[in-house]
């Protein structure tokens, strides 16, 4: 999946869950990952240190996690 600024790609398929990498389309560097967080029993975003996000990028990440949650249910 891609937006104007972000790219999300599947990087690991596990037995029940997946891991996704979020990167900058402009610069190509890794911004973080989305993966299953067992303690909360849901997908969560794990940002790289020293990264900054605008509200629309966070909204896109949040919406992607919501879709994963619906698929996982």
Secondary structure, DSSP 8 states (H G I E B T S, - for coil): -B-SSEEEEEEEE-SS-EEEEEEETTT--EEEEEEEETTTTEEEEEE-TT----HHHHHHHHHHHHHHHHHH-
